[in-house]
């Protein structure tokens, strides 16, 4: 991570991906070598736009190219969360937390298009489709408020896919 990717408030620029299938279920993935589940996400490189970063991360983390998805929209602005010190890496640049732009995609092809092994060191080792609001019950506590805000803001776009349950947790 390059120091320039951290803003003056100590937040690392990042994109989050909510991928829906035709039933408006969302892709939920387990971090490789860990027991935590989350949406795909990743840092924005220097001089990279959030839109360019989200398509790069979409490929790196779940093996999908732009032609295999349809972008439905994004959050209107950055959503921030602080990373507790005990979750930060001991090496490299320290940062306060992440500021994320969240993007909602509709997957166009079959489940077999998802490839967790498209890069040398995969971020995830398992994935599943879950109900739209399930991640709020399962995500680590320090990310929960950002997930709630992202899902709430993106939900009207997901409803157009198949009518998600409009009753968040």
Chimera marker file (.cmm) of the C-alpha trace (Angstrom):
<marker_set name="trace">
<marker id="1" x="0.000" y="0.000" z="0.000" r="1" g="1" b="0" radius="0.5"/>
<marker id="2" x="1.397" y="3.375" z="-0.989" r="1" g="1" b="0" radius="0.5"/>
<marker id="3" x="1.226" y="6.227" z="1.518" r="1" g="1" b="0" radius="0.5"/>
<marker id="4" x="-0.425" y="8.441" z="-1.130" r="1" g="1" b="0" radius="0.5"/>
<marker id="5" x="-3.480" y="6.154" z="-1.075" r="1" g="1" b="0" radius="0.5"/>
<marker id="6" x="-4.218" y="7.366" z="2.460" r="1" g="1" b="0" radius="0.5"/>
<marker id="7" x="-6.028" y="10.696" z="2.804" r="1" g="1" b="0" radius="0.5"/>
<marker id="8" x="-5.152" y="13.468" z="5.239" r="1" g="1" b="0" radius="0.5"/>
<marker id="9" x="-7.597" y="12.045" z="7.819" r="1" g="1" b="0" radius="0.5"/>
<marker id="10" x="-5.857" y="8.652" z="7.780" r="1" g="1" b="0" radius="0.5"/>
<marker id="11" x="-8.380" y="6.738" z="5.644" r="1" g="1" b="0" radius="0.5"/>
<marker id="12" x="-7.317" y="4.389" z="2.858" r="1" g="1" b="0" radius="0.5"/>
<marker id="13" x="-9.328" y="4.758" z="-0.374" r="1" g="1" b="0" radius="0.5"/>
<marker id="14" x="-11.173" y="1.544" z="-1.148" r="1" g="1" b="0" radius="0.5"/>
<marker id="15" x="-14.016" y="0.091" z="-3.227" r="1" g="1" b="0" radius="0.5"/>
<marker id="16" x="-16.652" y="-2.387" z="-2.069" r="1" g="1" b="0" radius="0.5"/>
<marker id="17" x="-18.544" y="-4.778" z="-4.346" r="1" g="1" b="0" radius="0.5"/>
<marker id="18" x="-22.099" y="-6.011" z="-3.899" r="1" g="1" b="0" radius="0.5"/>
<marker id="19" x="-22.745" y="-8.593" z="-6.614" r="1" g="1" b="0" radius="0.5"/>
<marker id="20" x="-26.350" y="-9.749" z="-7.122" r="1" g="1" b="0" radius="0.5"/>
<marker id="21" x="-27.636" y="-12.690" z="-9.097" r="1" g="1" b="0" radius="0.5"/>
<marker id="22" x="-30.991" y="-12.732" z="-10.912" r="1" g="1" b="0" radius="0.5"/>
<marker id="23" x="-32.818" y="-13.592" z="-7.662" r="1" g="1" b="0" radius="0.5"/>
<marker id="24" x="-31.266" y="-10.529" z="-5.953" r="1" g="1" b="0" radius="0.5"/>
<marker id="25" x="-29.124" y="-12.756" z="-3.730" r="1" g="1" b="0" radius="0.5"/>
<marker id="26" x="-25.690" y="-11.318" z="-2.996" r="1" g="1" b="0" radius="0.5"/>
<marker id="27" x="-22.282" y="-12.939" z="-3.230" r="1" g="1" b="0" radius="0.5"/>
<marker id="28" x="-20.798" y="-13.547" z="0.211" r="1" g="1" b="0" radius="0.5"/>
<marker id="29" x="-17.190" y="-14.744" z="0.344" r="1" g="1" b="0" radius="0.5"/>
<marker id="30" x="-14.900" y="-16.265" z="2.977" r="1" g="1" b="0" radius="0.5"/>
<marker id="31" x="-11.426" y="-14.797" z="3.364" r="1" g="1" b="0" radius="0.5"/>
<marker id="32" x="-8.708" y="-17.300" z="2.422" r="1" g="1" b="0" radius="0.5"/>
<marker id="33" x="-7.113" y="-19.002" z="5.406" r="1" g="1" b="0" radius="0.5"/>
<marker id="34" x="-9.587" y="-17.316" z="7.795" r="1" g="1" b="0" radius="0.5"/>
<marker id="35" x="-13.114" y="-17.784" z="9.042" r="1" g="1" b="0" radius="0.5"/>
<marker id="36" x="-14.408" y="-14.263" z="8.280" r="1" g="1" b="0" radius="0.5"/>
<marker id="37" x="-16.922" y="-13.612" z="5.508" r="1" g="1" b="0" radius="0.5"/>
<marker id="38" x="-17.343" y="-10.326" z="3.654" r="1" g="1" b="0" radius="0.5"/>
<marker id="39" x="-18.154" y="-8.621" z="0.385" r="1" g="1" b="0" radius="0.5"/>
<marker id="40" x="-15.241" y="-8.305" z="-2.040" r="1" g="1" b="0" radius="0.5"/>
<marker id="41" x="-13.372" y="-5.046" z="-1.553" r="1" g="1" b="0" radius="0.5"/>
<marker id="42" x="-9.970" y="-3.579" z="-2.264" r="1" g="1" b="0" radius="0.5"/>
<marker id="43" x="-7.766" y="-0.533" z="-2.326" r="1" g="1" b="0" radius="0.5"/>
<marker id="44" x="-7.708" y="2.112" z="-5.014" r="1" g="1" b="0" radius="0.5"/>
<marker id="45" x="-4.258" y="2.548" z="-6.504" r="1" g="1" b="0" radius="0.5"/>
<marker id="46" x="-2.663" y="5.949" z="-6.959" r="1" g="1" b="0" radius="0.5"/>
<marker id="47" x="-4.073" y="7.766" z="-10.023" r="1" g="1" b="0" radius="0.5"/>
<marker id="48" x="-6.778" y="5.090" z="-10.383" r="1" g="1" b="0" radius="0.5"/>
<marker id="49" x="-10.446" y="6.053" z="-10.398" r="1" g="1" b="0" radius="0.5"/>
<marker id="50" x="-12.903" y="4.256" z="-8.126" r="1" g="1" b="0" radius="0.5"/>
<marker id="51" x="-14.640" y="2.847" z="-11.223" r="1" g="1" b="0" radius="0.5"/>
<marker id="52" x="-11.366" y="1.487" z="-12.638" r="1" g="1" b="0" radius="0.5"/>
<marker id="53" x="-10.494" y="0.040" z="-9.225" r="1" g="1" b="0" radius="0.5"/>
<marker id="54" x="-13.838" y="-1.721" z="-8.822" r="1" g="1" b="0" radius="0.5"/>
<marker id="55" x="-13.480" y="-3.487" z="-12.172" r="1" g="1" b="0" radius="0.5"/>
<marker id="56" x="-9.880" y="-4.482" z="-11.325" r="1" g="1" b="0" radius="0.5"/>
<marker id="57" x="-10.970" y="-5.794" z="-7.918" r="1" g="1" b="0" radius="0.5"/>
<marker id="58" x="-13.964" y="-7.586" z="-9.456" r="1" g="1" b="0" radius="0.5"/>
<marker id="59" x="-11.539" y="-9.579" z="-11.595" r="1" g="1" b="0" radius="0.5"/>
<marker id="60" x="-8.824" y="-10.056" z="-8.954" r="1" g="1" b="0" radius="0.5"/>
<marker id="61" x="-11.180" y="-11.202" z="-6.213" r="1" g="1" b="0" radius="0.5"/>
<marker id="62" x="-13.925" y="-13.123" z="-8.031" r="1" g="1" b="0" radius="0.5"/>
<marker id="63" x="-12.653" y="-13.532" z="-11.596" r="1" g="1" b="0" radius="0.5"/>
<marker id="64" x="-15.360" y="-11.538" z="-13.381" r="1" g="1" b="0" radius="0.5"/>
<marker id="65" x="-14.694" y="-9.210" z="-16.310" r="1" g="1" b="0" radius="0.5"/>
<marker id="66" x="-16.766" y="-6.120" z="-17.163" r="1" g="1" b="0" radius="0.5"/>
<marker id="67" x="-18.683" y="-8.042" z="-19.841" r="1" g="1" b="0" radius="0.5"/>
<marker id="68" x="-19.923" y="-10.564" z="-17.266" r="1" g="1" b="0" radius="0.5"/>
<marker id="69" x="-21.656" y="-7.976" z="-15.080" r="1" g="1" b="0" radius="0.5"/>
<marker id="70" x="-23.886" y="-4.942" z="-15.342" r="1" g="1" b="0" radius="0.5"/>
<marker id="71" x="-23.121" y="-2.025" z="-12.998" r="1" g="1" b="0" radius="0.5"/>
<marker id="72" x="-26.387" y="-0.869" z="-11.442" r="1" g="1" b="0" radius="0.5"/>
<marker id="73" x="-24.951" y="2.038" z="-9.474" r="1" g="1" b="0" radius="0.5"/>
<marker id="74" x="-22.833" y="3.160" z="-6.579" r="1" g="1" b="0" radius="0.5"/>
<marker id="75" x="-23.103" y="4.966" z="-3.280" r="1" g="1" b="0" radius="0.5"/>
<marker id="76" x="-23.318" y="8.741" z="-3.621" r="1" g="1" b="0" radius="0.5"/>
<marker id="77" x="-20.190" y="9.296" z="-1.570" r="1" g="1" b="0" radius="0.5"/>
<marker id="78" x="-17.518" y="7.734" z="0.592" r="1" g="1" b="0" radius="0.5"/>
<marker id="79" x="-18.513" y="5.565" z="3.560" r="1" g="1" b="0" radius="0.5"/>
<marker id="80" x="-15.919" y="5.313" z="6.345" r="1" g="1" b="0" radius="0.5"/>
<marker id="81" x="-15.038" y="2.885" z="9.092" r="1" g="1" b="0" radius="0.5"/>
<marker id="82" x="-12.164" y="2.737" z="11.547" r="1" g="1" b="0" radius="0.5"/>
<marker id="83" x="-10.045" y="-0.408" z="11.750" r="1" g="1" b="0" radius="0.5"/>
<marker id="84" x="-9.270" y="-1.391" z="15.357" r="1" g="1" b="0" radius="0.5"/>
<marker id="85" x="-5.499" y="-1.443" z="15.985" r="1" g="1" b="0" radius="0.5"/>
<marker id="86" x="-5.439" y="-5.188" z="16.652" r="1" g="1" b="0" radius="0.5"/>
<marker id="87" x="-6.754" y="-5.822" z="13.093" r="1" g="1" b="0" radius="0.5"/>
<marker id="88" x="-4.151" y="-3.635" z="11.385" r="1" g="1" b="0" radius="0.5"/>
<marker id="89" x="-1.084" y="-5.165" z="9.794" r="1" g="1" b="0" radius="0.5"/>
<marker id="90" x="2.060" y="-4.937" z="11.871" r="1" g="1" b="0" radius="0.5"/>
<marker id="91" x="4.178" y="-4.103" z="8.784" r="1" g="1" b="0" radius="0.5"/>
<marker id="92" x="3.720" y="-1.347" z="6.247" r="1" g="1" b="0" radius="0.5"/>
<marker id="93" x="1.851" y="1.923" z="6.371" r="1" g="1" b="0" radius="0.5"/>
<marker id="94" x="-0.517" y="2.441" z="9.288" r="1" g="1" b="0" radius="0.5"/>
<marker id="95" x="-3.915" y="3.979" z="8.655" r="1" g="1" b="0" radius="0.5"/>
<marker id="96" x="-6.991" y="4.896" z="10.664" r="1" g="1" b="0" radius="0.5"/>
<marker id="97" x="-9.503" y="3.044" z="8.546" r="1" g="1" b="0" radius="0.5"/>
<marker id="98" x="-11.058" y="2.767" z="5.125" r="1" g="1" b="0" radius="0.5"/>
<marker id="99" x="-13.173" y="5.140" z="3.101" r="1" g="1" b="0" radius="0.5"/>
<marker id="100" x="-15.154" y="3.160" z="0.576" r="1" g="1" b="0" radius="0.5"/>
<marker id="101" x="-17.190" y="3.780" z="-2.523" r="1" g="1" b="0" radius="0.5"/>
<marker id="102" x="-19.637" y="0.875" z="-2.879" r="1" g="1" b="0" radius="0.5"/>
<marker id="103" x="-20.804" y="-0.491" z="-6.244" r="1" g="1" b="0" radius="0.5"/>
<marker id="104" x="-23.773" y="-2.733" z="-7.012" r="1" g="1" b="0" radius="0.5"/>
<marker id="105" x="-23.474" y="-5.184" z="-9.901" r="1" g="1" b="0" radius="0.5"/>
<marker id="106" x="-25.864" y="-7.667" z="-11.481" r="1" g="1" b="0" radius="0.5"/>
<marker id="107" x="-24.106" y="-10.841" z="-12.630" r="1" g="1" b="0" radius="0.5"/>
<marker id="108" x="-25.156" y="-11.696" z="-16.172" r="1" g="1" b="0" radius="0.5"/>
<marker id="109" x="-23.829" y="-15.229" z="-16.601" r="1" g="1" b="0" radius="0.5"/>
<marker id="110" x="-23.891" y="-18.558" z="-14.766" r="1" g="1" b="0" radius="0.5"/>
<marker id="111" x="-22.383" y="-19.193" z="-11.340" r="1" g="1" b="0" radius="0.5"/>
<marker id="112" x="-19.536" y="-21.076" z="-13.034" r="1" g="1" b="0" radius="0.5"/>
<marker id="113" x="-18.185" y="-17.702" z="-14.246" r="1" g="1" b="0" radius="0.5"/>
<marker id="114" x="-17.099" y="-16.917" z="-10.676" r="1" g="1" b="0" radius="0.5"/>
<marker id="115" x="-13.413" y="-17.776" z="-10.274" r="1" g="1" b="0" radius="0.5"/>
<marker id="116" x="-11.762" y="-17.237" z="-6.915" r="1" g="1" b="0" radius="0.5"/>
<marker id="117" x="-8.439" y="-18.436" z="-8.332" r="1" g="1" b="0" radius="0.5"/>
<marker id="118" x="-7.958" y="-15.847" z="-11.090" r="1" g="1" b="0" radius="0.5"/>
<marker id="119" x="-4.862" y="-14.445" z="-9.333" r="1" g="1" b="0" radius="0.5"/>
<marker id="120" x="-1.833" y="-16.064" z="-7.711" r="1" g="1" b="0" radius="0.5"/>
<marker id="121" x="-2.866" y="-15.331" z="-4.102" r="1" g="1" b="0" radius="0.5"/>
<marker id="122" x="-6.671" y="-15.466" z="-3.927" r="1" g="1" b="0" radius="0.5"/>
<marker id="123" x="-8.431" y="-13.272" z="-1.358" r="1" g="1" b="0" radius="0.5"/>
<marker id="124" x="-11.255" y="-15.790" z="-0.927" r="1" g="1" b="0" radius="0.5"/>
<marker id="125" x="-11.492" y="-19.573" z="-0.783" r="1" g="1" b="0" radius="0.5"/>
<marker id="126" x="-15.276" y="-20.067" z="-0.654" r="1" g="1" b="0" radius="0.5"/>
<marker id="127" x="-18.390" y="-18.157" z="-1.708" r="1" g="1" b="0" radius="0.5"/>
<marker id="128" x="-22.161" y="-18.478" z="-1.575" r="1" g="1" b="0" radius="0.5"/>
<marker id="129" x="-25.310" y="-16.577" z="-2.528" r="1" g="1" b="0" radius="0.5"/>
<marker id="130" x="-27.160" y="-15.170" z="0.503" r="1" g="1" b="0" radius="0.5"/>
<marker id="131" x="-30.247" y="-13.039" z="1.051" r="1" g="1" b="0" radius="0.5"/>
<marker id="132" x="-29.590" y="-9.339" z="0.524" r="1" g="1" b="0" radius="0.5"/>
<marker id="133" x="-29.627" y="-8.390" z="4.231" r="1" g="1" b="0" radius="0.5"/>
<marker id="134" x="-27.820" y="-11.489" z="5.615" r="1" g="1" b="0" radius="0.5"/>
<marker id="135" x="-24.380" y="-9.811" z="5.632" r="1" g="1" b="0" radius="0.5"/>
<marker id="136" x="-25.549" y="-7.405" z="8.344" r="1" g="1" b="0" radius="0.5"/>
<marker id="137" x="-25.906" y="-10.350" z="10.727" r="1" g="1" b="0" radius="0.5"/>
<marker id="138" x="-22.552" y="-11.871" z="9.810" r="1" g="1" b="0" radius="0.5"/>
<marker id="139" x="-20.044" y="-9.086" z="9.142" r="1" g="1" b="0" radius="0.5"/>
<marker id="140" x="-17.482" y="-8.190" z="11.778" r="1" g="1" b="0" radius="0.5"/>
<marker id="141" x="-18.807" y="-5.503" z="14.123" r="1" g="1" b="0" radius="0.5"/>
<marker id="142" x="-16.513" y="-2.636" z="13.097" r="1" g="1" b="0" radius="0.5"/>
<marker id="143" x="-17.740" y="-2.856" z="9.468" r="1" g="1" b="0" radius="0.5"/>
<marker id="144" x="-21.436" y="-3.296" z="10.269" r="1" g="1" b="0" radius="0.5"/>
<marker id="145" x="-22.504" y="0.357" z="10.056" r="1" g="1" b="0" radius="0.5"/>
<marker id="146" x="-20.836" y="0.845" z="6.659" r="1" g="1" b="0" radius="0.5"/>
<marker id="147" x="-22.485" y="-2.338" z="5.366" r="1" g="1" b="0" radius="0.5"/>
<marker id="148" x="-25.860" y="-1.109" z="6.617" r="1" g="1" b="0" radius="0.5"/>
<marker id="149" x="-25.415" y="2.271" z="4.932" r="1" g="1" b="0" radius="0.5"/>
<marker id="150" x="-24.170" y="0.757" z="1.638" r="1" g="1" b="0" radius="0.5"/>
<marker id="151" x="-26.920" y="-1.866" z="1.446" r="1" g="1" b="0" radius="0.5"/>
<marker id="152" x="-29.601" y="0.656" z="2.363" r="1" g="1" b="0" radius="0.5"/>
<marker id="153" x="-28.441" y="3.134" z="-0.269" r="1" g="1" b="0" radius="0.5"/>
<marker id="154" x="-28.056" y="0.478" z="-2.985" r="1" g="1" b="0" radius="0.5"/>
<marker id="155" x="-31.218" y="-1.482" z="-2.124" r="1" g="1" b="0" radius="0.5"/>
<marker id="156" x="-33.601" y="0.449" z="-4.434" r="1" g="1" b="0" radius="0.5"/>
<marker id="157" x="-31.398" y="-0.603" z="-7.363" r="1" g="1" b="0" radius="0.5"/>
<marker id="158" x="-31.365" y="-4.246" z="-6.239" r="1" g="1" b="0" radius="0.5"/>
<marker id="159" x="-35.151" y="-4.309" z="-5.885" r="1" g="1" b="0" radius="0.5"/>
<marker id="160" x="-35.337" y="-3.825" z="-9.641" r="1" g="1" b="0" radius="0.5"/>
<marker id="161" x="-33.641" y="-7.179" z="-10.115" r="1" g="1" b="0" radius="0.5"/>
<marker id="162" x="-36.109" y="-9.378" z="-8.300" r="1" g="1" b="0" radius="0.5"/>
<marker id="163" x="-37.793" y="-7.634" z="-5.363" r="1" g="1" b="0" radius="0.5"/>
<marker id="164" x="-35.485" y="-7.932" z="-2.360" r="1" g="1" b="0" radius="0.5"/>
<marker id="165" x="-36.993" y="-7.967" z="1.103" r="1" g="1" b="0" radius="0.5"/>
<marker id="166" x="-37.301" y="-4.296" z="2.041" r="1" g="1" b="0" radius="0.5"/>
<marker id="167" x="-37.012" y="-5.020" z="5.757" r="1" g="1" b="0" radius="0.5"/>
<marker id="168" x="-33.367" y="-4.558" z="6.827" r="1" g="1" b="0" radius="0.5"/>
<marker id="169" x="-32.127" y="-5.946" z="10.097" r="1" g="1" b="0" radius="0.5"/>
<link id1="1" id2="2" r="1" g="1" b="0" radius="0.2"/>
<link id1="2" id2="3" r="1" g="1" b="0" radius="0.2"/>
<link id1="3" id2="4" r="1" g="1" b="0" radius="0.2"/>
<link id1="4" id2="5" r="1" g="1" b="0" radius="0.2"/>
<link id1="5" id2="6" r="1" g="1" b="0" radius="0.2"/>
<link id1="6" id2="7" r="1" g="1" b="0" radius="0.2"/>
<link id1="7" id2="8" r="1" g="1" b="0" radius="0.2"/>
<link id1="8" id2="9" r="1" g="1" b="0" radius="0.2"/>
<link id1="9" id2="10" r="1" g="1" b="0" radius="0.2"/>
<link id1="10" id2="11" r="1" g="1" b="0" radius="0.2"/>
<link id1="11" id2="12" r="1" g="1" b="0" radius="0.2"/>
<link id1="12" id2="13" r="1" g="1" b="0" radius="0.2"/>
<link id1="13" id2="14" r="1" g="1" b="0" radius="0.2"/>
<link id1="14" id2="15" r="1" g="1" b="0" radius="0.2"/>
<link id1="15" id2="16" r="1" g="1" b="0" radius="0.2"/>
<link id1="16" id2="17" r="1" g="1" b="0" radius="0.2"/>
<link id1="17" id2="18" r="1" g="1" b="0" radius="0.2"/>
<link id1="18" id2="19" r="1" g="1" b="0" radius="0.2"/>
<link id1="19" id2="20" r="1" g="1" b="0" radius="0.2"/>
<link id1="20" id2="21" r="1" g="1" b="0" radius="0.2"/>
<link id1="21" id2="22" r="1" g="1" b="0" radius="0.2"/>
<link id1="22" id2="23" r="1" g="1" b="0" radius="0.2"/>
<link id1="23" id2="24" r="1" g="1" b="0" radius="0.2"/>
<link id1="24" id2="25" r="1" g="1" b="0" radius="0.2"/>
<link id1="25" id2="26" r="1" g="1" b="0" radius="0.2"/>
<link id1="26" id2="27" r="1" g="1" b="0" radius="0.2"/>
<link id1="27" id2="28" r="1" g="1" b="0" radius="0.2"/>
<link id1="28" id2="29" r="1" g="1" b="0" radius="0.2"/>
<link id1="29" id2="30" r="1" g="1" b="0" radius="0.2"/>
<link id1="30" id2="31" r="1" g="1" b="0" radius="0.2"/>
<link id1="31" id2="32" r="1" g="1" b="0" radius="0.2"/>
<link id1="32" id2="33" r="1" g="1" b="0" radius="0.2"/>
<link id1="33" id2="34" r="1" g="1" b="0" radius="0.2"/>
<link id1="34" id2="35" r="1" g="1" b="0" radius="0.2"/>
<link id1="35" id2="36" r="1" g="1" b="0" radius="0.2"/>
<link id1="36" id2="37" r="1" g="1" b="0" radius="0.2"/>
<link id1="37" id2="38" r="1" g="1" b="0" radius="0.2"/>
<link id1="38" id2="39" r="1" g="1" b="0" radius="0.2"/>
<link id1="39" id2="40" r="1" g="1" b="0" radius="0.2"/>
<link id1="40" id2="41" r="1" g="1" b="0" radius="0.2"/>
<link id1="41" id2="42" r="1" g="1" b="0" radius="0.2"/>
<link id1="42" id2="43" r="1" g="1" b="0" radius="0.2"/>
<link id1="43" id2="44" r="1" g="1" b="0" radius="0.2"/>
<link id1="44" id2="45" r="1" g="1" b="0" radius="0.2"/>
<link id1="45" id2="46" r="1" g="1" b="0" radius="0.2"/>
<link id1="46" id2="47" r="1" g="1" b="0" radius="0.2"/>
<link id1="47" id2="48" r="1" g="1" b="0" radius="0.2"/>
<link id1="48" id2="49" r="1" g="1" b="0" radius="0.2"/>
<link id1="49" id2="50" r="1" g="1" b="0" radius="0.2"/>
<link id1="50" id2="51" r="1" g="1" b="0" radius="0.2"/>
<link id1="51" id2="52" r="1" g="1" b="0" radius="0.2"/>
<link id1="52" id2="53" r="1" g="1" b="0" radius="0.2"/>
<link id1="53" id2="54" r="1" g="1" b="0" radius="0.2"/>
<link id1="54" id2="55" r="1" g="1" b="0" radius="0.2"/>
<link id1="55" id2="56" r="1" g="1" b="0" radius="0.2"/>
<link id1="56" id2="57" r="1" g="1" b="0" radius="0.2"/>
<link id1="57" id2="58" r="1" g="1" b="0" radius="0.2"/>
<link id1="58" id2="59" r="1" g="1" b="0" radius="0.2"/>
<link id1="59" id2="60" r="1" g="1" b="0" radius="0.2"/>
<link id1="60" id2="61" r="1" g="1" b="0" radius="0.2"/>
<link id1="61" id2="62" r="1" g="1" b="0" radius="0.2"/>
<link id1="62" id2="63" r="1" g="1" b="0" radius="0.2"/>
<link id1="63" id2="64" r="1" g="1" b="0" radius="0.2"/>
<link id1="64" id2="65" r="1" g="1" b="0" radius="0.2"/>
<link id1="65" id2="66" r="1" g="1" b="0" radius="0.2"/>
<link id1="66" id2="67" r="1" g="1" b="0" radius="0.2"/>
<link id1="67" id2="68" r="1" g="1" b="0" radius="0.2"/>
<link id1="68" id2="69" r="1" g="1" b="0" radius="0.2"/>
<link id1="69" id2="70" r="1" g="1" b="0" radius="0.2"/>
<link id1="70" id2="71" r="1" g="1" b="0" radius="0.2"/>
<link id1="71" id2="72" r="1" g="1" b="0" radius="0.2"/>
<link id1="72" id2="73" r="1" g="1" b="0" radius="0.2"/>
<link id1="73" id2="74" r="1" g="1" b="0" radius="0.2"/>
<link id1="74" id2="75" r="1" g="1" b="0" radius="0.2"/>
<link id1="75" id2="76" r="1" g="1" b="0" radius="0.2"/>
<link id1="76" id2="77" r="1" g="1" b="0" radius="0.2"/>
<link id1="77" id2="78" r="1" g="1" b="0" radius="0.2"/>
<link id1="78" id2="79" r="1" g="1" b="0" radius="0.2"/>
<link id1="79" id2="80" r="1" g="1" b="0" radius="0.2"/>
<link id1="80" id2="81" r="1" g="1" b="0" radius="0.2"/>
<link id1="81" id2="82" r="1" g="1" b="0" radius="0.2"/>
<link id1="82" id2="83" r="1" g="1" b="0" radius="0.2"/>
<link id1="83" id2="84" r="1" g="1" b="0" radius="0.2"/>
<link id1="84" id2="85" r="1" g="1" b="0" radius="0.2"/>
<link id1="85" id2="86" r="1" g="1" b="0" radius="0.2"/>
<link id1="86" id2="87" r="1" g="1" b="0" radius="0.2"/>
<link id1="87" id2="88" r="1" g="1" b="0" radius="0.2"/>
<link id1="88" id2="89" r="1" g="1" b="0" radius="0.2"/>
<link id1="89" id2="90" r="1" g="1" b="0" radius="0.2"/>
<link id1="90" id2="91" r="1" g="1" b="0" radius="0.2"/>
<link id1="91" id2="92" r="1" g="1" b="0" radius="0.2"/>
<link id1="92" id2="93" r="1" g="1" b="0" radius="0.2"/>
<link id1="93" id2="94" r="1" g="1" b="0" radius="0.2"/>
<link id1="94" id2="95" r="1" g="1" b="0" radius="0.2"/>
<link id1="95" id2="96" r="1" g="1" b="0" radius="0.2"/>
<link id1="96" id2="97" r="1" g="1" b="0" radius="0.2"/>
<link id1="97" id2="98" r="1" g="1" b="0" radius="0.2"/>
<link id1="98" id2="99" r="1" g="1" b="0" radius="0.2"/>
<link id1="99" id2="100" r="1" g="1" b="0" radius="0.2"/>
<link id1="100" id2="101" r="1" g="1" b="0" radius="0.2"/>
<link id1="101" id2="102" r="1" g="1" b="0" radius="0.2"/>
<link id1="102" id2="103" r="1" g="1" b="0" radius="0.2"/>
<link id1="103" id2="104" r="1" g="1" b="0" radius="0.2"/>
<link id1="104" id2="105" r="1" g="1" b="0" radius="0.2"/>
<link id1="105" id2="106" r="1" g="1" b="0" radius="0.2"/>
<link id1="106" id2="107" r="1" g="1" b="0" radius="0.2"/>
<link id1="107" id2="108" r="1" g="1" b="0" radius="0.2"/>
<link id1="108" id2="109" r="1" g="1" b="0" radius="0.2"/>
<link id1="109" id2="110" r="1" g="1" b="0" radius="0.2"/>
<link id1="110" id2="111" r="1" g="1" b="0" radius="0.2"/>
<link id1="111" id2="112" r="1" g="1" b="0" radius="0.2"/>
<link id1="112" id2="113" r="1" g="1" b="0" radius="0.2"/>
<link id1="113" id2="114" r="1" g="1" b="0" radius="0.2"/>
<link id1="114" id2="115" r="1" g="1" b="0" radius="0.2"/>
<link id1="115" id2="116" r="1" g="1" b="0" radius="0.2"/>
<link id1="116" id2="117" r="1" g="1" b="0" radius="0.2"/>
<link id1="117" id2="118" r="1" g="1" b="0" radius="0.2"/>
<link id1="118" id2="119" r="1" g="1" b="0" radius="0.2"/>
<link id1="119" id2="120" r="1" g="1" b="0" radius="0.2"/>
<link id1="120" id2="121" r="1" g="1" b="0" radius="0.2"/>
<link id1="121" id2="122" r="1" g="1" b="0" radius="0.2"/>
<link id1="122" id2="123" r="1" g="1" b="0" radius="0.2"/>
<link id1="123" id2="124" r="1" g="1" b="0" radius="0.2"/>
<link id1="124" id2="125" r="1" g="1" b="0" radius="0.2"/>
<link id1="125" id2="126" r="1" g="1" b="0" radius="0.2"/>
<link id1="126" id2="127" r="1" g="1" b="0" radius="0.2"/>
<link id1="127" id2="128" r="1" g="1" b="0" radius="0.2"/>
<link id1="128" id2="129" r="1" g="1" b="0" radius="0.2"/>
<link id1="129" id2="130" r="1" g="1" b="0" radius="0.2"/>
<link id1="130" id2="131" r="1" g="1" b="0" radius="0.2"/>
<link id1="131" id2="132" r="1" g="1" b="0" radius="0.2"/>
<link id1="132" id2="133" r="1" g="1" b="0" radius="0.2"/>
<link id1="133" id2="134" r="1" g="1" b="0" radius="0.2"/>
<link id1="134" id2="135" r="1" g="1" b="0" radius="0.2"/>
<link id1="135" id2="136" r="1" g="1" b="0" radius="0.2"/>
<link id1="136" id2="137" r="1" g="1" b="0" radius="0.2"/>
<link id1="137" id2="138" r="1" g="1" b="0" radius="0.2"/>
<link id1="138" id2="139" r="1" g="1" b="0" radius="0.2"/>
<link id1="139" id2="140" r="1" g="1" b="0" radius="0.2"/>
<link id1="140" id2="141" r="1" g="1" b="0" radius="0.2"/>
<link id1="141" id2="142" r="1" g="1" b="0" radius="0.2"/>
<link id1="142" id2="143" r="1" g="1" b="0" radius="0.2"/>
<link id1="143" id2="144" r="1" g="1" b="0" radius="0.2"/>
<link id1="144" id2="145" r="1" g="1" b="0" radius="0.2"/>
<link id1="145" id2="146" r="1" g="1" b="0" radius="0.2"/>
<link id1="146" id2="147" r="1" g="1" b="0" radius="0.2"/>
<link id1="147" id2="148" r="1" g="1" b="0" radius="0.2"/>
<link id1="148" id2="149" r="1" g="1" b="0" radius="0.2"/>
<link id1="149" id2="150" r="1" g="1" b="0" radius="0.2"/>
<link id1="150" id2="151" r="1" g="1" b="0" radius="0.2"/>
<link id1="151" id2="152" r="1" g="1" b="0" radius="0.2"/>
<link id1="152" id2="153" r="1" g="1" b="0" radius="0.2"/>
<link id1="153" id2="154" r="1" g="1" b="0" radius="0.2"/>
<link id1="154" id2="155" r="1" g="1" b="0" radius="0.2"/>
<link id1="155" id2="156" r="1" g="1" b="0" radius="0.2"/>
<link id1="156" id2="157" r="1" g="1" b="0" radius="0.2"/>
<link id1="157" id2="158" r="1" g="1" b="0" radius="0.2"/>
<link id1="158" id2="159" r="1" g="1" b="0" radius="0.2"/>
<link id1="159" id2="160" r="1" g="1" b="0" radius="0.2"/>
<link id1="160" id2="161" r="1" g="1" b="0" radius="0.2"/>
<link id1="161" id2="162" r="1" g="1" b="0" radius="0.2"/>
<link id1="162" id2="163" r="1" g="1" b="0" radius="0.2"/>
<link id1="163" id2="164" r="1" g="1" b="0" radius="0.2"/>
<link id1="164" id2="165" r="1" g="1" b="0" radius="0.2"/>
<link id1="165" id2="166" r="1" g="1" b="0" radius="0.2"/>
<link id1="166" id2="167" r="1" g="1" b="0" radius="0.2"/>
<link id1="167" id2="168" r="1" g="1" b="0" radius="0.2"/>
<link id1="168" id2="169" r="1" g="1" b="0" radius="0.2"/>
</marker_set>
